[in-house]
Amino acid sequence: MNIKTQYPVAVNSYDHIYPYGTIQDNYSNTELVQKLKNLGIKTLLDIGCAGGAFVEELILNGIESIGIEGSDINLQNGRAAWATIPKNLFTADVTKPFTITKDKLPVKFDVITAWEFFEHIEESDLGGVMENIDKHTRWGSQLICSVSNFPSPHMGVDLHRTKKNKDFWIHWFETYNFIHDEWMERYYEGNVVRNGTFNFMLRKTP
């Protein structure tokens, strides 16, 4: 797969200017990977992939996966999975338009994940993120994510830019036709790569 964007780095993001999580986090969840594999998931996009461990474990289990990170610091330093699966990890400002293709054709993913990601985006930029997610999914695609609503101070700034309650996020996702799915919640049994204040298991509806 390849990504096309005019904004290869989120240059205005505090997570790029004052990198913290992106240069420390490198998590996966073997049980979640196995559940995705057993469900027959073929393609997955991980947004805010940090070190890329989750993407790497998915690939090792036969799930075609890529990750996107807003900062290029891991790319520049060849950190973690950026050194081992460089063709599956990309940088881009996901608040701006981008297109992922395979063999020059647009890709629609079975699953998109975002672990402790949405709270790092300015509220005014959330629409751009969801437009990209909508563009790269189809009816029935899953969105699995964790979101926190507490401050994250680092170097004099708060890396958590949008701190909202659960009702806000449920309404926000529903605006883009991603609805809470009780079957998914039972199936995944709370397995996430990173726990947030809220964990969401969502499915795209018509």
C-alpha positions as CSV (number, residue, x, y, z in Angstrom):
1,M,0.0,0.0,0.0
2,N,1.0,3.6,-0.5
3,I,-0.3,6.9,0.9
4,K,-0.7,10.1,-1.0
5,T,-0.8,13.4,0.9
6,Q,0.3,17.0,0.6
7,Y,0.9,17.0,4.4
8,P,3.4,14.3,5.2
9,V,4.0,15.6,8.8
10,A,1.6,17.2,11.3
11,V,3.9,20.1,11.7
12,N,1.5,22.1,14.0
13,S,0.8,19.2,16.3
14,Y,2.2,19.4,19.8
15,D,2.9,15.7,19.5
16,H,5.3,16.6,16.8
17,I,6.7,19.8,18.3
18,Y,7.0,18.3,21.8
19,P,7.2,14.5,21.1
20,Y,6.4,12.3,24.0
21,G,4.0,9.4,23.5
22,T,5.2,8.9,19.9
23,I,8.8,8.2,21.0
24,Q,7.8,6.0,23.9
25,D,4.7,4.0,23.0
26,N,5.1,0.7,21.2
27,Y,2.2,-1.5,22.3
28,S,0.3,-4.5,20.9
29,N,-2.3,-6.9,22.2
30,T,-1.8,-10.5,21.1
31,E,-5.4,-11.6,22.2
32,L,-6.9,-8.7,20.1
33,V,-4.7,-9.7,17.1
34,Q,-6.0,-13.3,17.4
35,K,-9.6,-12.2,17.6
36,L,-9.2,-10.1,14.5
37,K,-7.5,-13.0,12.7
38,N,-10.2,-15.5,13.8
39,L,-12.9,-13.0,12.5
40,G,-11.3,-13.1,9.1
41,I,-10.2,-9.5,9.1
42,K,-8.0,-8.9,6.0
43,T,-7.0,-5.2,6.2
44,L,-6.4,-2.8,9.1
45,L,-5.3,0.8,9.4
46,D,-3.8,1.9,12.7
47,I,-3.9,5.7,13.1
48,G,-1.4,7.2,15.6
49,C,0.7,4.1,15.4
50,A,3.7,5.4,17.4
51,G,6.4,2.6,17.4
52,G,4.3,0.3,15.2
53,A,4.3,-2.9,17.3
54,F,0.6,-3.5,16.8
55,V,0.9,-3.2,13.0
56,E,4.0,-5.5,13.0
57,E,2.1,-8.2,15.0
58,L,-0.9,-8.0,12.7
59,I,1.4,-8.5,9.7
60,L,3.1,-11.5,11.3
61,N,-0.4,-13.0,11.7
62,G,-1.4,-12.5,8.0
63,I,-3.5,-9.4,8.3
64,E,-2.5,-6.8,5.8
65,S,-1.9,-3.7,7.9
66,I,-0.4,-0.2,7.8
67,G,0.1,2.5,10.4
68,I,0.1,6.3,10.2
69,E,1.9,8.6,12.6
70,G,1.8,12.4,12.5
71,S,5.4,12.9,13.6
72,D,8.4,11.8,11.6
73,I,10.7,11.4,14.6
74,N,10.4,7.6,14.6
75,L,11.0,7.4,10.9
76,Q,14.1,9.6,11.2
77,N,15.5,7.5,14.0
78,G,14.4,4.1,12.7
79,R,12.8,3.4,16.0
80,A,11.1,0.1,16.9
81,A,9.0,-1.4,14.0
82,W,10.0,1.6,11.7
83,A,13.3,-0.3,11.3
84,T,11.7,-3.7,10.6
85,I,8.5,-2.9,8.6
86,P,9.3,0.4,6.9
87,K,7.0,-0.2,4.0
88,N,4.0,-0.6,6.3
89,L,4.5,2.6,8.4
90,F,3.8,6.1,7.0
91,T,3.7,9.7,8.2
92,A,0.9,12.1,7.5
93,D,-1.2,14.8,9.0
94,V,-4.4,12.9,9.3
95,T,-6.4,16.0,9.9
96,K,-5.7,16.8,6.2
97,P,-6.8,14.9,3.2
98,F,-4.9,11.7,2.3
99,T,-5.5,8.7,0.1
100,I,-4.3,5.2,0.6
101,T,-4.0,3.0,-2.5
102,K,-2.9,-0.5,-3.4
103,D,-2.0,-1.2,-7.0
104,K,-3.2,2.4,-7.7
105,L,-6.7,1.6,-6.5
106,P,-8.2,3.2,-3.3
107,V,-8.3,1.0,-0.3
108,K,-11.3,0.5,2.0
109,F,-10.2,-1.1,5.3
110,D,-12.1,-3.8,7.3
111,V,-10.9,-2.2,10.5
112,I,-9.5,1.2,11.6
113,T,-8.0,1.5,15.1
114,A,-6.9,4.6,17.0
115,W,-5.4,4.1,20.5
116,E,-5.4,7.2,22.7
117,F,-5.4,9.4,19.6
118,F,-8.6,11.5,19.2
119,E,-7.9,13.5,22.3
120,H,-4.6,14.7,20.8
121,I,-6.5,16.4,18.0
122,E,-7.9,20.0,18.2
123,E,-11.7,19.9,18.3
124,S,-11.8,22.0,15.1
125,D,-9.7,19.4,13.3
126,L,-11.7,16.3,14.3
127,G,-13.9,16.6,11.2
128,G,-10.9,16.2,9.0
129,V,-9.9,13.0,10.7
130,M,-13.4,11.5,10.5
131,E,-13.6,12.5,6.8
132,N,-10.5,10.5,6.1
133,I,-11.8,7.5,8.2
134,D,-15.1,7.7,6.3
135,K,-13.2,7.8,3.0
136,H,-11.2,4.7,3.8
137,T,-14.1,2.5,5.1
138,R,-17.2,0.8,3.8
139,W,-20.5,-0.2,5.2
140,G,-19.7,-2.8,7.9
141,S,-16.2,-1.6,8.6
142,Q,-15.1,-1.4,12.2
143,L,-13.7,1.5,14.1
144,I,-12.1,0.4,17.4
145,C,-10.5,3.2,19.5
146,S,-9.7,4.4,23.0
147,V,-10.1,8.0,24.1
148,S,-9.1,9.8,27.3
149,N,-10.5,13.0,28.8
150,F,-7.8,14.0,31.3
151,P,-4.9,16.5,30.9
152,S,-1.5,15.3,29.6
153,P,1.0,18.0,30.5
154,H,4.4,17.9,28.8
155,M,7.0,20.6,28.4
156,G,4.6,23.3,29.4
157,V,1.8,22.3,27.1
158,D,-1.2,19.9,27.3
159,L,-0.9,17.2,24.7
160,H,-4.6,16.3,25.1
161,R,-6.3,19.0,23.1
162,T,-9.9,17.8,23.2
163,K,-11.2,16.5,26.5
164,K,-14.9,15.5,26.3
165,N,-17.3,13.2,28.0
166,K,-18.5,9.9,26.6
167,D,-21.8,11.3,25.3
168,F,-19.8,13.8,23.2
169,W,-17.8,11.1,21.5
170,I,-20.8,8.8,20.9
171,H,-22.6,11.6,19.2
172,W,-19.5,12.6,17.2
173,F,-19.0,9.1,15.9
174,E,-22.7,8.7,15.1
175,T,-22.5,11.9,13.0
176,Y,-20.2,9.9,10.7
177,N,-22.4,6.8,10.8
178,F,-20.2,4.8,13.2
179,I,-22.5,3.3,15.8
180,H,-21.8,1.3,19.0
181,D,-22.0,-2.4,18.2
182,E,-22.9,-4.7,21.1
183,W,-21.8,-7.8,19.3
184,M,-18.3,-6.3,18.8
185,E,-18.2,-5.4,22.5
186,R,-19.0,-8.9,23.5
187,Y,-16.6,-10.5,20.9
188,Y,-13.6,-8.4,21.7
189,E,-14.2,-8.6,25.5
190,G,-12.5,-5.3,26.2
191,N,-9.3,-6.2,24.4
192,V,-7.6,-3.0,23.2
193,V,-4.0,-2.0,22.6
194,R,-4.2,0.9,25.0
195,N,-7.0,1.5,27.5
196,G,-8.5,5.0,27.6
197,T,-11.1,6.7,29.8
198,F,-13.5,5.4,27.2
199,N,-13.1,2.4,24.8
200,F,-15.3,2.3,21.7
201,M,-16.3,-0.6,19.5
202,L,-18.1,0.9,16.5
203,R,-19.4,-0.3,13.2
204,K,-20.2,1.8,10.1
205,T,-23.8,1.8,9.1
206,P,-25.5,3.1,5.9
